[in-house]
Amino acid sequence: MTYTSQVLRHSKKVRNATNLVRHDYLVLVRCFSSGPSLPANRANDLFKLRKAGFASSADCCESVIPSMISVVQKQQGISMRTGSKINAPTAGMLFSHKPSWSEIQYGRSFCTNSGLPPHQEIGMPSLSPTMTEGNIARWLKKEGDKISPGEVLCEVETDKATVEMECMEEGYLAKIVRGDGTSGIKVGEVIAITVEEEEDITKFKDYAPSASDSAAPAEKPPTPPSPPKEEVTREPVTSTEPKVSKPSSTPAEGRIFASPLARKIAEENKVPLSSIKGTGPDGVIVKADVEEYLASRGKEAPASKVSTGVAAGLDYIDIPHTQIRKVTASRLLLSKQTIPHYYLTVDTCVDKLMDLRTKLNSLQEASGGKRISVNDLVIKAAALALKKVPQCNSSWTNDYIRQYHNVNINVAVQTENGLYVPVIRDADKKGLSRISDEVKQLAQKAKENSLKPEDYEGGTFTVSNLGGPFGIKQFCAIINPPQSGILAVGSAEKRVVPGLGPDQYNFASFMSVTLSCDHRVIDGAIGAEWLKAFKGYIENPESMLL
């Protein structure tokens, strides 16, 4: 490299360095020139906002720095010798830290496409560890609105809840790429464009991100859209290279350029690509073009697949999958296929538990508190049993068994959208009144689809109660990975029990509970020991107060 330039003053975003450091991963690279035109003791600092994608300093230097220098060239009119390459030894020292899930807000990238002013492409954020795609519930900002840090930009429906996505920097919302109600947006796909200057808004009226931008916004796409890999292998290398500097809207040699997703949808619906007009960059056919073509023919892709194989005369309705139902289905399938389940059932006498609950509720009503349910007492007993038998408060990994010191109980809550499992943290240390309040608050948030990631992540054990609400006597629950146990609670019923004499009998209330165990973590004797401890707390509830 024979020439570089300082880029720390290239935009208002950099002048607001406090926000950059607080919200993004800042990678600082000091590049030293070995050329004769620049003294060795002079260096220029380059920076690039880092998405969670560069695995090493070499990756960063190979891809980030050249693209950043290109940005400076366009914005400041700096000329640079073509063909110069920055590699890891030239770059020097790289400072960074590995991000965590809680730190990653949303993906975005600085872009300087030909003919467009500097702008940012905001990608679909990854708001939970299991999220692979999301839906746009609604936009709270309109195109042309001014945005400031901390303001809510839109509501994103994740795999488990609806989460508000906040603005990170000041600017203007120039283009909404994915409107209200758009579903199935992959993590990283472009959903909006922001600009620094208000006069740049009108230049993005007809903007449409390319397929490569949507799939990997952190990578710099080639000038002409790349065809699918199978076509690249069949074409000679020399047939595409000369056209990089002279892109043409007409595909060379009769080839049709389309994004992989557009090709897939077209193949599923048996639509020839030659009959579709592409509206993407350089005439590339994108997903929206195929969907518009299908709509113009009065045909929808999902309907064709659902209707096949359906007997004539059947009356039915197709209910679309919600995000939470998709994730629940995949996780439960993974659980049953990969976790060796076994089940232990025990009957517990709950007469004393009911008496204690009656007394506690009398005190709660006198003090204006909320009533305590049987499920609250079950959660407390399960938490204390996990503290007494910590082997059941563990998770399996390929290298070790992780035993948790915190006892965080997930509570299964059924809603119209699907099954949610909000978490009661440190349940062994909380009183019954506080557990009751938290369960009611989280259940209400689950029904309103307003749970946040911190409301359901980090559980170590799950309790599922179908007895009290639905009267189910006994059932076996599926383990919620990566946990190793789940307790299925049935209903209490009156039974006849033998008395002291041969002709004497008594009545008592019994509740059946079934513990589902991961045999890789919890051996049979350990599971039985946990159930014994749990039964002791249920049948002698005063011991939970000690």
NUTORBA-288959 format. One line per field, with one value per residue (C-alpha): residue number from 1; x, y, z. Coordinates in steps of 0.05 Angstrom, whole numbers, plus 5000, padded with zeros to 4 digits. Layout:
BEGIN
num: (NUM; ...)
xx: (X; ...)
yy: (Y; ...)
zz: (Z; ...)
This chain:
BEGIN
num: (1; 2; 3; 4; 5; 6; 7; 8; 9; 10; 11; 12; 13; 14; 15; 16; 17; 18; 19; 20; 21; 22; 23; 24; 25; 26; 27; 28; 29; 30; 31; 32; 33; 34; 35; 36; 37; 38; 39; 40; 41; 42; 43; 44; 45; 46; 47; 48; 49; 50; 51; 52; 53; 54; 55; 56; 57; 58; 59; 60; 61; 62; 63; 64; 65; 66; 67; 68; 69; 70; 71; 72; 73; 74; 75; 76; 77; 78; 79; 80; 81; 82; 83; 84; 85; 86; 87; 88; 89; 90; 91; 92; 93; 94; 95; 96; 97; 98; 99; 100; 101; 102; 103; 104; 105; 106; 107; 108; 109; 110; 111; 112; 113; 114; 115; 116; 117; 118; 119; 120; 121; 122; 123; 124; 125; 126; 127; 128; 129; 130; 131; 132; 133; 134; 135; 136; 137; 138; 139; 140; 141; 142; 143; 144; 145; 146; 147; 148; 149; 150; 151; 152; 153; 154; 155; 156; 157; 158; 159; 160; 161; 162; 163; 164; 165; 166; 167; 168; 169; 170; 171; 172; 173; 174; 175; 176; 177; 178; 179; 180; 181; 182; 183; 184; 185; 186; 187; 188; 189; 190; 191; 192; 193; 194; 195; 196; 197; 198; 199; 200; 201; 202; 203; 204; 205; 206; 207; 208; 209; 210; 211; 212; 213; 214; 215; 216; 217; 218; 219; 220; 221; 222; 223; 224; 225; 226; 227; 228; 229; 230; 231; 232; 233; 234; 235; 236; 237; 238; 239; 240; 241; 242; 243; 244; 245; 246; 247; 248; 249; 250; 251; 252; 253; 254; 255; 256; 257; 258; 259; 260; 261; 262; 263; 264; 265; 266; 267; 268; 269; 270; 271; 272; 273; 274; 275; 276; 277; 278; 279; 280; 281; 282; 283; 284; 285; 286; 287; 288; 289; 290; 291; 292; 293; 294; 295; 296; 297; 298; 299; 300; 301; 302; 303; 304; 305; 306; 307; 308; 309; 310; 311; 312; 313; 314; 315; 316; 317; 318; 319; 320; 321; 322; 323; 324; 325; 326; 327; 328; 329; 330; 331; 332; 333; 334; 335; 336; 337; 338; 339; 340; 341; 342; 343; 344; 345; 346; 347; 348; 349; 350; 351; 352; 353; 354; 355; 356; 357; 358; 359; 360; 361; 362; 363; 364; 365; 366; 367; 368; 369; 370; 371; 372; 373; 374; 375; 376; 377; 378; 379; 380; 381; 382; 383; 384; 385; 386; 387; 388; 389; 390; 391; 392; 393; 394; 395; 396; 397; 398; 399; 400; 401; 402; 403; 404; 405; 406; 407; 408; 409; 410; 411; 412; 413; 414; 415; 416; 417; 418; 419; 420; 421; 422; 423; 424; 425; 426; 427; 428; 429; 430; 431; 432; 433; 434; 435; 436; 437; 438; 439; 440; 441; 442; 443; 444; 445; 446; 447; 448; 449; 450; 451; 452; 453; 454; 455; 456; 457; 458; 459; 460; 461; 462; 463; 464; 465; 466; 467; 468; 469; 470; 471; 472; 473; 474; 475; 476; 477; 478; 479; 480; 481; 482; 483; 484; 485; 486; 487; 488; 489; 490; 491; 492; 493; 494; 495; 496; 497; 498; 499; 500; 501; 502; 503; 504; 505; 506; 507; 508; 509; 510; 511; 512; 513; 514; 515; 516; 517; 518; 519; 520; 521; 522; 523; 524; 525; 526; 527; 528; 529; 530; 531; 532; 533; 534; 535; 536; 537; 538; 539; 540; 541; 542; 543; 544; 545; 546)
xx: (5000; 5030; 4978; 4924; 4880; 4848; 4775; 4756; 4724; 4687; 4616; 4573; 4569; 4643; 4640; 4589; 4641; 4608; 4548; 4591; 4631; 4571; 4528; 4575; 4638; 4693; 4753; 4814; 4869; 4933; 4964; 5038; 5062; 5126; 5127; 5176; 5121; 5102; 5151; 5150; 5137; 5072; 5009; 4937; 4880; 4825; 4762; 4703; 4640; 4643; 4586; 4594; 4625; 4701; 4734; 4806; 4848; 4866; 4792; 4783; 4844; 4826; 4754; 4742; 4800; 4796; 4721; 4732; 4787; 4739; 4688; 4739; 4760; 4689; 4673; 4738; 4762; 4826; 4861; 4896; 4937; 4894; 4916; 4945; 4929; 4928; 4942; 4948; 5023; 5014; 4954; 4988; 4948; 4873; 4833; 4765; 4722; 4675; 4602; 4548; 4475; 4453; 4500; 4479; 4424; 4415; 4458; 4474; 4527; 4552; 4542; 4563; 4529; 4541; 4497; 4472; 4493; 4523; 4471; 4461; 4426; 4392; 4385; 4336; 4364; 4379; 4342; 4346; 4395; 4345; 4321; 4334; 4280; 4229; 4168; 4156; 4096; 4091; 4134; 4129; 4168; 4149; 4193; 4222; 4217; 4276; 4304; 4345; 4382; 4335; 4272; 4232; 4240; 4194; 4166; 4197; 4162; 4216; 4210; 4184; 4159; 4148; 4208; 4217; 4278; 4309; 4348; 4423; 4442; 4413; 4390; 4329; 4289; 4297; 4266; 4226; 4245; 4201; 4134; 4083; 4064; 4122; 4139; 4195; 4252; 4319; 4366; 4411; 4364; 4356; 4292; 4306; 4353; 4375; 4413; 4448; 4420; 4346; 4357; 4382; 4314; 4284; 4342; 4321; 4249; 4260; 4316; 4315; 4371; 4404; 4398; 4470; 4458; 4399; 4434; 4499; 4498; 4568; 4599; 4614; 4576; 4607; 4585; 4545; 4500; 4531; 4493; 4482; 4543; 4522; 4520; 4586; 4621; 4594; 4616; 4689; 4722; 4739; 4666; 4647; 4711; 4714; 4643; 4659; 4678; 4622; 4557; 4502; 4428; 4422; 4448; 4506; 4499; 4425; 4436; 4383; 4406; 4362; 4372; 4374; 4308; 4274; 4299; 4273; 4203; 4200; 4220; 4168; 4114; 4141; 4149; 4201; 4248; 4249; 4177; 4192; 4221; 4273; 4270; 4334; 4401; 4423; 4357; 4365; 4301; 4287; 4235; 4185; 4186; 4167; 4112; 4084; 4083; 4047; 3996; 3982; 3965; 3918; 3960; 3997; 4056; 4033; 3963; 3989; 4028; 3973; 3919; 3957; 3936; 3872; 3811; 3754; 3696; 3736; 3721; 3783; 3821; 3897; 3924; 3992; 4048; 4067; 4140; 4133; 4099; 4154; 4208; 4170; 4161; 4234; 4259; 4212; 4229; 4303; 4289; 4253; 4304; 4368; 4351; 4341; 4278; 4255; 4197; 4186; 4116; 4097; 4032; 4036; 3985; 3966; 3919; 3969; 3988; 3916; 3908; 3971; 3948; 3881; 3916; 3965; 3909; 3872; 3934; 3942; 3870; 3877; 3939; 3912; 3959; 3943; 3921; 3973; 3959; 3977; 4024; 4062; 4074; 4095; 4147; 4175; 4179; 4212; 4264; 4281; 4287; 4335; 4376; 4378; 4393; 4435; 4450; 4381; 4396; 4445; 4454; 4489; 4546; 4592; 4651; 4621; 4558; 4544; 4514; 4481; 4484; 4423; 4355; 4314; 4246; 4211; 4135; 4096; 4041; 3992; 3969; 3931; 3998; 4030; 4068; 4112; 4159; 4175; 4227; 4224; 4297; 4326; 4260; 4292; 4308; 4240; 4179; 4112; 4081; 4135; 4134; 4058; 4065; 4119; 4081; 4018; 4057; 4096; 4034; 3998; 4057; 4059; 3985; 3998; 4058; 4102; 4154; 4226; 4286; 4305; 4235; 4245; 4320; 4365; 4320; 4350; 4287; 4214; 4147; 4086; 4018; 3958; 3923; 3897; 3874; 3850; 3839; 3890; 3905; 3975; 4019; 4092; 4124; 4179; 4245; 4260; 4332; 4386; 4354; 4355; 4288; 4216; 4161; 4090; 4038; 3969; 3905; 3889; 3834; 3801; 3819; 3800; 3859; 3862; 3851; 3879; 3829; 3810; 3743; 3765; 3781; 3795; 3794; 3855; 3873; 3930; 3966; 4005; 4070; 4116; 4189; 4219; 4294; 4353; 4387; 4454; 4453; 4404; 4410; 4348; 4369; 4383; 4315; 4282; 4320; 4296; 4224; 4231; 4255; 4199; 4146; 4173; 4164; 4093; 4069; 4102; 4096; 4118; 4188; 4191; 4188; 4250)
yy: (5000; 5065; 5115; 5117; 5170; 5186; 5168; 5188; 5252; 5226; 5233; 5256; 5183; 5183; 5250; 5219; 5168; 5156; 5123; 5082; 5052; 5040; 5005; 4971; 4931; 4979; 4948; 4993; 4976; 5015; 5006; 5023; 5035; 5003; 5044; 5101; 5154; 5151; 5151; 5089; 5128; 5158; 5118; 5130; 5099; 5063; 5038; 4997; 4980; 4907; 4859; 4791; 4760; 4768; 4708; 4734; 4795; 4768; 4765; 4836; 4863; 4826; 4851; 4910; 4957; 4957; 4971; 5027; 5059; 5056; 5094; 5149; 5153; 5167; 5216; 5256; 5248; 5212; 5174; 5109; 5060; 5002; 4933; 4949; 4897; 4899; 4835; 4814; 4829; 4898; 4915; 4910; 4903; 4888; 4904; 4873; 4832; 4774; 4797; 4765; 4756; 4812; 4861; 4848; 4899; 4894; 4885; 4943; 4964; 5028; 5028; 5073; 5041; 5074; 5135; 5136; 5180; 5149; 5109; 5051; 4986; 4962; 4886; 4841; 4836; 4771; 4782; 4712; 4654; 4610; 4663; 4650; 4693; 4744; 4785; 4860; 4871; 4946; 5006; 5063; 5110; 5130; 5142; 5212; 5215; 5239; 5187; 5195; 5146; 5110; 5120; 5058; 5044; 4984; 4923; 4856; 4791; 4741; 4666; 4678; 4749; 4817; 4862; 4936; 4954; 5021; 5070; 5071; 5136; 5201; 5208; 5200; 5138; 5140; 5074; 5018; 4956; 4908; 4936; 4921; 4849; 4822; 4752; 4702; 4754; 4719; 4748; 4798; 4814; 4888; 4918; 4993; 5047; 5108; 5170; 5227; 5285; 5300; 5318; 5247; 5215; 5224; 5188; 5122; 5123; 5065; 5032; 4956; 4916; 4862; 4789; 4787; 4849; 4816; 4750; 4778; 4853; 4853; 4828; 4873; 4844; 4844; 4897; 4848; 4800; 4732; 4673; 4609; 4566; 4509; 4557; 4588; 4521; 4508; 4575; 4591; 4641; 4688; 4696; 4736; 4772; 4823; 4846; 4870; 4940; 4944; 4917; 4908; 4904; 4849; 4782; 4756; 4695; 4688; 4674; 4697; 4726; 4713; 4707; 4636; 4648; 4673; 4611; 4565; 4596; 4595; 4521; 4502; 4536; 4514; 4585; 4598; 4654; 4679; 4702; 4745; 4815; 4830; 4895; 4884; 4915; 4904; 4869; 4813; 4774; 4777; 4744; 4801; 4795; 4721; 4734; 4791; 4746; 4691; 4741; 4767; 4696; 4690; 4636; 4634; 4588; 4560; 4544; 4500; 4456; 4451; 4434; 4374; 4308; 4335; 4292; 4326; 4349; 4361; 4426; 4455; 4518; 4528; 4564; 4597; 4579; 4631; 4642; 4614; 4551; 4540; 4545; 4502; 4448; 4447; 4447; 4392; 4350; 4359; 4341; 4276; 4255; 4270; 4266; 4197; 4210; 4168; 4182; 4176; 4184; 4193; 4209; 4264; 4277; 4351; 4357; 4396; 4437; 4458; 4476; 4519; 4553; 4571; 4603; 4641; 4667; 4692; 4733; 4757; 4781; 4817; 4854; 4867; 4818; 4770; 4698; 4642; 4583; 4510; 4521; 4574; 4524; 4471; 4520; 4534; 4460; 4443; 4499; 4475; 4403; 4425; 4460; 4396; 4351; 4397; 4341; 4352; 4426; 4412; 4410; 4362; 4382; 4338; 4354; 4361; 4366; 4438; 4443; 4510; 4547; 4589; 4556; 4588; 4556; 4562; 4559; 4534; 4583; 4567; 4625; 4634; 4642; 4581; 4556; 4604; 4588; 4651; 4643; 4655; 4670; 4647; 4616; 4580; 4647; 4681; 4680; 4651; 4720; 4745; 4681; 4688; 4761; 4745; 4685; 4727; 4785; 4740; 4700; 4764; 4788; 4721; 4726; 4797; 4772; 4824; 4780; 4804; 4757; 4767; 4742; 4672; 4659; 4627; 4574; 4512; 4470; 4472; 4461; 4445; 4443; 4416; 4391; 4455; 4491; 4431; 4373; 4327; 4270; 4251; 4263; 4260; 4326; 4334; 4362; 4434; 4433; 4447; 4430; 4359; 4355; 4378; 4365; 4349; 4365; 4332; 4349; 4333; 4282; 4252; 4179; 4128; 4107; 4052; 4072; 4044; 3988; 3932; 3964; 4036; 4082; 4155; 4205; 4243; 4286; 4262; 4296; 4257; 4287; 4259; 4277; 4272; 4262; 4264; 4198; 4226; 4274; 4246; 4172; 4136; 4137; 4212; 4226; 4184; 4223; 4289; 4265; 4242; 4312; 4344; 4299; 4316; 4391; 4381; 4335; 4377; 4447; 4481; 4456; 4503; 4562; 4540)
zz: (5000; 4978; 5003; 5055; 5086; 5153; 5154; 5224; 5199; 5138; 5166; 5224; 5247; 5265; 5300; 5346; 5368; 5435; 5403; 5357; 5413; 5456; 5404; 5356; 5353; 5335; 5301; 5299; 5250; 5245; 5176; 5164; 5094; 5069; 5005; 4992; 4986; 5059; 5118; 5161; 5224; 5197; 5201; 5188; 5228; 5191; 5222; 5203; 5242; 5254; 5249; 5283; 5222; 5218; 5249; 5248; 5235; 5167; 5147; 5172; 5134; 5070; 5065; 5112; 5099; 5022; 5025; 5076; 5034; 4975; 5015; 5031; 4958; 4936; 4991; 4993; 4921; 4942; 4887; 4902; 4861; 4838; 4853; 4921; 4973; 5048; 5083; 5156; 5164; 5135; 5178; 5245; 5308; 5311; 5374; 5383; 5430; 5419; 5421; 5463; 5445; 5491; 5456; 5385; 5370; 5295; 5233; 5188; 5138; 5107; 5032; 4975; 4915; 4848; 4838; 4910; 4968; 5031; 5068; 5116; 5103; 5166; 5168; 5205; 5276; 5312; 5377; 5407; 5403; 5365; 5317; 5243; 5213; 5237; 5218; 5215; 5260; 5244; 5231; 5281; 5235; 5164; 5104; 5109; 5185; 5225; 5273; 5336; 5381; 5428; 5388; 5369; 5295; 5287; 5322; 5303; 5316; 5335; 5345; 5416; 5425; 5393; 5408; 5395; 5352; 5370; 5328; 5341; 5307; 5282; 5211; 5166; 5146; 5071; 5050; 5083; 5044; 5084; 5102; 5157; 5163; 5122; 5146; 5137; 5134; 5145; 5196; 5161; 5104; 5090; 5119; 5115; 5089; 5129; 5107; 5141; 5100; 5089; 5016; 5001; 5018; 4949; 4916; 4948; 4923; 4875; 4914; 4918; 4952; 4912; 4932; 4955; 4999; 5033; 5045; 5071; 5084; 5114; 5049; 4990; 4930; 4860; 4811; 4767; 4806; 4812; 4782; 4823; 4837; 4792; 4732; 4750; 4747; 4677; 4650; 4634; 4680; 4623; 4603; 4665; 4686; 4629; 4644; 4715; 4693; 4640; 4669; 4620; 4632; 4579; 4604; 4562; 4519; 4535; 4609; 4659; 4724; 4785; 4860; 4889; 4926; 4863; 4825; 4879; 4880; 4804; 4801; 4854; 4814; 4746; 4721; 4666; 4686; 4615; 4623; 4684; 4679; 4733; 4772; 4813; 4799; 4727; 4712; 4763; 4778; 4853; 4897; 4890; 4814; 4817; 4869; 4827; 4766; 4805; 4831; 4761; 4740; 4800; 4832; 4898; 4910; 4978; 4953; 4897; 4945; 4997; 4947; 4918; 4946; 4980; 4968; 4932; 4974; 5038; 5074; 5109; 5126; 5124; 5186; 5175; 5223; 5274; 5290; 5360; 5334; 5282; 5335; 5385; 5333; 5313; 5385; 5408; 5348; 5363; 5436; 5421; 5368; 5406; 5481; 5512; 5553; 5612; 5659; 5734; 5764; 5837; 5874; 5927; 5982; 5978; 6038; 6080; 6019; 6009; 6082; 6080; 6016; 6049; 6108; 6064; 6019; 6080; 6099; 6027; 6023; 6089; 6065; 5995; 5960; 5904; 5917; 5916; 5869; 5876; 5817; 5856; 5912; 5861; 5831; 5900; 5917; 5851; 5861; 5931; 5907; 5853; 5906; 5947; 5886; 5840; 5791; 5762; 5752; 5695; 5620; 5573; 5526; 5485; 5530; 5600; 5642; 5663; 5732; 5748; 5813; 5796; 5799; 5743; 5732; 5664; 5669; 5609; 5587; 5531; 5488; 5422; 5386; 5416; 5477; 5516; 5574; 5614; 5669; 5744; 5763; 5829; 5848; 5908; 5940; 5929; 5972; 5949; 5943; 5896; 5855; 5848; 5824; 5773; 5745; 5734; 5703; 5655; 5636; 5618; 5576; 5541; 5522; 5497; 5457; 5491; 5525; 5518; 5511; 5584; 5603; 5575; 5567; 5619; 5649; 5680; 5692; 5668; 5702; 5659; 5695; 5658; 5720; 5751; 5688; 5647; 5696; 5663; 5712; 5688; 5627; 5603; 5580; 5528; 5555; 5536; 5510; 5534; 5601; 5627; 5663; 5661; 5712; 5687; 5740; 5739; 5776; 5849; 5862; 5922; 5936; 5988; 6032; 6085; 6158; 6222; 6230; 6181; 6166; 6169; 6111; 6100; 6043; 6018; 5958; 5913; 5856; 5804; 5778; 5725; 5718; 5647; 5651; 5602; 5617; 5595; 5654; 5705; 5723; 5747; 5821; 5817; 5786; 5840; 5894; 5865; 5864; 5936; 5956; 5916; 5948; 6017; 6005; 5977; 6033; 6087; 6058; 6124; 6109; 6049; 6098; 6136)
